[in-house]
Amino acid sequence: MSISIGEFNYLPKDTQQIIPHEVDENFNFLLIYNLPKLTSKLGKERIAINEAIEGFRWNSNFIRSISARHDRSIEDLKSAGLSTDSFSSKMNWRMVIGLGTAHPQETSMTLHHIYGIPYIPGSAIKGVTRHWFILKTFDELGITEFAQISCLEKMLENSDDEDSKISKEAFKKKFITKKIVPSDTLYDFFTERKDMIGLYRDIFGTQGNAGKVQFFDAYPVGEIKLKLDIMNPHYPEYYSGSEPPTDSQDPNPIKFLTVENTEFKFHIASKNPELLKKAKNYLIESLKEHGIGAKTAIGYGYFGI
């Protein structure tokens, strides 16, 4: 399958000769995505995403080979004494990772720098799992003041063995954040649930301790489906800080690319099988209940595990 990507008249002539006007499944998608098009509105030229890229489809053998190679590299970790666990899951709807990163069109997507395919970096997977651990722990404590969550996060990140007999006054002084004083409930949790604090430290690590679970990049399994979506700021002058939000302003539709109904495979590893099992449970819960990537509040990034 080939798609037309149009003219790129703003590029140097030697570059135009390299980039074909018709591309197929064997072309590196990253190069196409980073070449948006120029449009004209009310006499003003602006950069916009090339809508033709929605129809791009990758060679199925190429996707399978990437997945198989990744599986082999994970399997090889067992020879180093690591236990591994993997699972595949299909997203419920759409997902976009890296929406706010630098791109000529102002909205972006994380693509592999070699393969040119959408993927989920291991750092993002670890980050959302860590965030879910904190949210779930906070919810179980039943604290009604959400600002206290910053105190909980600081406590998990910065506590050490010397704090085992810390007084309530010293505890509140050490873990205060932006004038938010830790609650008595957090102090009780800190003194009574050292197991949970240790579990956080073992899975995710802190500034002073390396985590004992490794989170790897997740790659697509099978067909990758692309879908253009749109966000439509109705008060562009207001958001730029120049005018109040009035109905006289023209909406400014911005199109961005997403991955839709695509299956990904996740891998984690650890030398501790029991710790690996607990980390996997938190990871699965985070993908199912919290979502990953941008716009999770409106349904993006959830997986139907």
N, C-alpha and C positions, 0 to 999 in steps of 0.2 A: 504494500500500500504506500502510495506517495501523496504528499500534500504540497500545495503551493504556498510559499512563504513570502511571495511578493517582492517588490523592489526595495532596496535599502540605499536610497540615493544619498543619504548623509554619510555613508561610509567611504573611505578612500577607494579609488578605482581598483588598486591591486587586491584589496580585501574583497570587493564585490566580485572579482573574478574567482576567488577561492570559494565563496559561499554559493552553493547552487540555488537556483530558484525553485527547483523541485527536489524534495528530500524524501527518503524512504526509511524503513525500519532499521537500516544499517547505519544511519547517520547518528552522530552523537547529539542527543536532544539538548544537552547543556548549551551547545553553541547556538541552537535555534532560540532557546528561551532567553538567552542574554542579548538577543537582537530584536528589540521591540520595533514598532513602526511609528512613523510620524503621521499625525492627523491634524486637520485644520478645523478650528471652530471660531467663528466670528473674526476671521482674519488672523488668528493666532495659532501658531504651530505648537503642538504638544506631543509628548511621547505617550504611546498607548501600547498595551500588550497586543501581540499578534494573535488574533483570534483563531487563525488556522491551526495553531499548535494543539488545540483541543482534540483534533482528529489524529494526532500522532499515535502510532502503536509500535511497540517494540517487538523485535524478533523473539518469538517464544523460546527458541533454543538458547538465545543469549541470556534471557532471564533465568532459565533453568540452570545454565552453567554457573551463573553468579551464585545462585542459591546452593548448588552442590559444592562449589568451592568453599563457601562460607561454612557449610556443614562439616566438611573435612577438616577445616582449621579448628573448629570447636572440638571435634572428636579427638584431634591430636593433643588437646590439653590434658586428656586423661593420662597420657604417658608422663606428665609432669606432676601427677598426684592430685589433680583437680577433679572434683565431681561436677558434672554438667547437667543442665536441664533445658529443654526446649519445648516450645509449643507454638502453634500457628493459630491465628485468629483473623477473621474478616471484620472490617470496620462496619458499623451500622449504617453510616451514610457517607459523609465527606470528612477530609482531614487536610490541614495545611500546616506544615512545619516550617518555621523560619519566615513567617509572613512579614516581619518587620526588619529583616536584614537588608543590606544595601542592594539596590537594583535600579536600573535606569527608569523603570516604570513606577517606582516607589513602593510597590508590593512585590514580595519575592516568595520563593519556595526553596527549601533545602534539597539540592540535587547532589548526587555523588560526584566528586570532582574528577573521577576517572571514568566511571560507567555512565554518568549522565542520567541516572534513574532516581526517582524519589526514594528516600529511605529515612529511617528514624535514627538519629545518632544515639549511641549508647549513653552519652551525657544527658540527653533529654529524657531517656527512659529512666535512668537513675534519679534524675531530678524530680520527675513526676511521682515516682515511687516514694521518694523521701518526703515530698510534700504531702502525699496521701497518708503516710505514717504519722506525720505531725497532726494533720486534720483529724484523723480517726482517733488518735490518742486524746486530743483536745475535746472532741465530742464525747468520748467516754467519761471524761472527767466532769462533764455537766456544767462547765463554767459558762455563764450567760454573757459575760463581757468579752466580746471577740478580740478586743485590743490585747487581751492577756495572751493571745497566741504568740505574740512576739517574745514575751517573757519565756514561754515554754520552749520556743525554738532556741533562744539564747541559752537556756538551761541545758538542753540536750547537746548543744554544740560545745559549750565551754565548761561543763562540770568535769571534775577530776576526782581521783581517789581521796585527795586531801579534804574534800567537802563532806566526807561521810558523817562527821559530827558537827556540822555547821549549825550555828544558832539561827533561829527564825529571823532575827534582826540582820545578821550578817548575810543570810540567804537573800533577803529582800534587797539589800544594798548591792549585792554582787550582780543580781540578775534583773535589775531595773532597766527598762528600755524606754527612751523618750518620755521620761517622767511617769511611765506606767509601772507601778509597783506590783511585783508578783503577789498573787492571792495566797491565802492560807491553804487553799486546796492544792495549789502547786507545790507548796512546801511539804504538805503531807504526801503528795505523790513522789516528791524527790527523796524523802526519807524512807518511804515504805515500798517503792517500786523500783529498786535499783536494777531489777531484772530487765525492765523495759528500757531504761537508760542504757544499760549494757547492750541490749539488742540493737538499739539505734546505732550505737557506736560501732558494733561489730559489722552491721550490714553496710552502713553508709560512710563510716569513718568521720573524723573531725580534723581540725587543724593540727592536732597533736597525735592523732592515731589514724593509721591507714585502715580503710574498710576491708572486710574479708570476703566480700562478694563482688564479682566482676559483672558488669552489665555491658553487653555487646550491641553493636549496631543491628537494627532489624531491617531486613531486606524483603521486597515483595516476593510473593510466591504466585506464580501463574501470571495472568493478564493484569497489566497496569491500566487502569481507566482514569483518564483525565477529564476534568469538568471545569469550565469557566464559571465563576460566580461574580457577584457584584456587591460593592458597598456604595452607598449613595449619601454622602454628607449633604444635608439640605441647607446648611448655613456655612458655606466655605469662608466667607468674610469674618464670621463670628469665631470660627475655629482658628483663623489666622490672627485673631486679636485686633482686627481693625474696625469692626462694626458689631452692634448688638444683633441677636438672632431675629431677623425679620423675614416675612414671607416674600419680600421683594427680591431676595437673593436667588440666584439660579443654582439648582442642585448640581453637584459635580460627581457624576457616576464614575467609579473606579473599578475596573475589572481585575480580578486576580484568579490565579490558577489553583485548583485543588485536586486531590486524589479522591476518587469516589469508588465505594464498594470494592476495595482491593484487599487482598489477604496478605498479611505480613507474618514473618517468622521471627520469634524472639528467643534469645539465648542468654543464659546466665551461668556462672561457674563459681565454685568455692571449694576450699579444701575441707570444709565442714558440711557434710550432707544435711544435717539437721538445720543448720543456719540457711543453707540453700533452699530448703523446703519452705521455711518461713518467709524468706525474701520473695520467692515465687508467688506465695499467697498474696503478699502486699502488692506485687507487680500486677497480678491479675485483677485484684480489686481496684487498683488505680486506673487501669485501662477501661474497666467496666463501669465504675462508679464516678470517676472524676474526669476521664478523657485526657488526651495529650495533644499538644500543639495549641494553635490560636483558636479563638472563638468557641471554646468549650461551653460557654454559658448559653449558646444558642444551638447546641447539639453537635458541634464538630468534634472529631477526634475520639469518639467512643467506639469500643470494640465489643462485639457480641460473643464473648468467651463463654 
